[in-house]
């Protein structure tokens, strides 16, 4: 059974969606505020956020289980997300830049990215989309089947043209020429049209961070398969090892990097805090 809409349970309009005000005659009707709330709910549902992350908000992002530099980074990431939402509406329209959350699984990158998407949708009725990159590639590959109900264009067009996009797990997919072309198409389209995009990645952006990095940053899938998975990455692998340097350079122009990398033992942290933070 689908949950009741706000309009169906609204005490102001008794579920009608309209409020009739006396004007000395038959009365004048005006839209109830619950109609706009329902519109925001429908936009959030249409964004394609996986069930695991639908509860995510910036306000419920937890940092209390962390210590020292790790806690400082997580608190800083949360503040950046908050400031991004507060400054999203600018003179002339929405802001054109995005965010790039960088760190191992379990630190809350996807939580904050989804939190920004949901809060901007609720506040400004932004038409947003969420896409996990590996799943997106598999979805596009499925269109090659002659019996596929979707075409490649039907999948990509809403993603490229959305007012705000979250592209999760950037670099997780092996960069074959075909995958590279798909990623370039998405990023370049949004770059040239100055559409804000929020990225998350397990890969470092900077060589100086690589020297200081202690843990490996495996993909979320390799964590699920086990610590000895051959796809686990060497310590602090750079994003340029997974994406063409031209695309990484473009990311710097499109999004503000948000480091979330200060974890002494990410496997322990993932087990203790992963379900809560992600």
N, C-alpha and C positions, 0 to 999 in steps of 0.2 A: 504494500500500500504506500502510495506517495505521501510525504508529509504535507500537512495543510499549509496553504499559503498564508501570508500575513493578512491578506484581505479576507480570507475565510474565517479568521479568528479575531478580526479587528473589532474592538469595542466601540470605536468611534462611528463606524459605518455599518456595523452588524453584517459584515461580509459583502456588502453591495459594491464597495469600491468608490462610492460617491456619497457626499454629505449634502443633504438638502437643507438649505437655509431659508427661513421665512422672509418673504419680500412683500407681504400683504396680498399675495395672490396664490398661485399654485406652488410657489417656492422656486428658488434658484439652486441648481446643483453645481457643486464644484468637486474636483477629484480629491479623494482622501489621500493623506500622506502614505498610507499603506501601499498604494499602487506603485509609488516610486521605490519603496523598499522591496517590493516584489520584483521590480525590474532589476534592481541590483543583485538580488538573489539569482535570478535567471542568468544574468551575465556571468556571475561566478561559476554557476553550473556549466555554462557553455564554454568556459575557458579550458576544459580538459584536464583539470587538476586531479591526479590519482587519489583514490580514497585515503591512502596512507597519509597524505599531506593536507587534507581538507580542513583539519583543525588548526593549521599553522597560522599564527598571527605574530606580528612583531612583539605585541604585548605579552605573549606567553612563551617567548624565547627565553630559556633558562641559562643562566651563567653561574648559579650559586654552587654547583658541584665542581667548579674549576678553581685552580689556585695560580697565583703568581702571574707570569707573563701570559699564560693561556687565558686566564680570566680577563686580563686587561684587553687582550685581542678580541675576545668574544663580546665584551662590553662595548669596545670601540666599533665592532661590526654592527652591533645593534643600533648604536647612535647614528652611524652612517645611514642605515636603512631608515631610521626615523626622520633624519634630515632630508633624505631623498624624497620621502612621501610629502613632507611639509613644503618642500620647494618644487614639487612637480608642476604645479600650475604657475606659469611664468607669463610675463607680458607677451602677448601674441599667441599664446597657446601652451601646450604641454612641453616640458623640457625635452631636449633632443638626445641627451646622453643617457647611458645606463650604468649598471654596476657589474663587476666581475668578482664573484666570491671565489677565493682560492684556498684550498685546504683539503686534508684527508677526510674520508668518510666519517660521519659521526660528530662533526663539529658544528653542524647546523646550517650549512650553506643553503641547502634546498629549503629548509624551514624559513630562513629569512627571505629568500627569493620569492617563495609563495606568499609569505606574509605581506611583502610589498605589493605583489600583484593583487591580492584580495583587498587590501586596504585602499588601493587606488581605484579599484573597481567599485567598491562601496562608496567612496567619497566623490569620485568624479564620473562614475558610470563609464569607465574606460572599457573598451572592447579589447580584452587581453587573451593570450593563448599560452598554455604551458606545453612544452615538448621535451621529453627525455631523448637525447640524440640517438642513442642506439635503437630505441623503440621506434623512433621516427624513420630511421633507415630501413628497418625491417618492414614497417608499414608501407613504405614506398616500394620496396622489393616485391611485396605481395601484389601490387598492382600489375606486375608483369604477367600474372596468371590471367588467361583469357576470360575466366569467369569472375574476376574481381569486381565487386560492386562499386569500387572507387577508382579514379584515375590519379596519376601522379599530380596533375594540376589541381584536382579537387583537394588533395592533401596539403600541397605547398602554398597555394594562393592565400588561404585564410591565415596561415602562419606568417608569410612574408608581409602581408598588408595590415596585420593587426596593429592597433595603436600602441600596444605594449606586449612584448614576448619574453617569456622565461625559457631559455635554452639550457637544459640541465645536462650535466655530465659531458661537457665539451672535451673532446679528445679521447673519450672512452672507446670509440669505434676505430678499428684499424683503418688507416688512411689510404685506401685504394684510390686510384684515379677517379672512379665513379663517386665514391663517398666524398672525396675532396671537391668535386664539381658541385655536388648537392650543397655542401656546407658553404662554398663560395657563393653560390646562387642566393642562399638565404642571407648571409652576412652582407654581401655587396648590395643586394636590393635594399636592405634596411639602412645600410651606411649611406648610400647615395640619396635616400629619401629622408634621412635624419630622423628615423623612427627609433625610439628608445628600446633597448634590449638588455635584459638581465641574464648574465651567464653564470654558471657554476662549473668549476673544474677541479680535479685532483692534482693538476700539474702546475709546477711553479713557473712564474713568469720571468724571474730574474736570476742570473748566474750567481750573484752575491748571496741570494737566499739559498741556492743550491749548496753552497759550501757549508752553510750553517745547519742545513737540514739533517735531522737524525733519523726520523722514521721513513719507511717507504710509504708511498701513497698508492695502494692498489685501487683498482676499480671496485665499486660496490658489488658487482657480480663476483669478482674474485674473492672478496671477503666472504660471501655466502658459500663459495665452493671450498674454502679452506685456506689456511695460512701458507700452505706449500704450493699453492696454485702457480703454474708456470707463467701466468699473465701478471703476477705481482710485479710492481715496478721497482727498479733500483732506487736508492735513497734520493729523494728530491729531483726526480726527472723533470726536465723542462717541457713546457708546452710546445716549444719549437721542435721537439723530438716527435711530436704527434701531428702538428699542423704546419703548413707552409709558413715560412717567416713573414710573407706578405700578409697573411691573414692575422697572424699574431700582432703585427704592427697595426693593422686596422682595428684590432680589439682595443689597443691603447687609446686610439682616437675616439672609439665609440663608448667606452665604459671606464669608470673609476675602479681600479683594483682595490679589493677589500681582503687583506690577508687574514686567514684563520688557520695558521700553520703551526702555532706553538703548542705542540703536543709531545710529551716525553714518551708515552707508550700508547699509540693510537689503538692498538688491539684491545688493551685493557679498558681504555676510555670508551671504545665503541661498545664493548659488552656492558659496561656499567651505565653509560649515558646515551648510547646510540639511539635507542627507540624513542627516548624522550626528546633528544635534540633534533633529530632529523625530521 
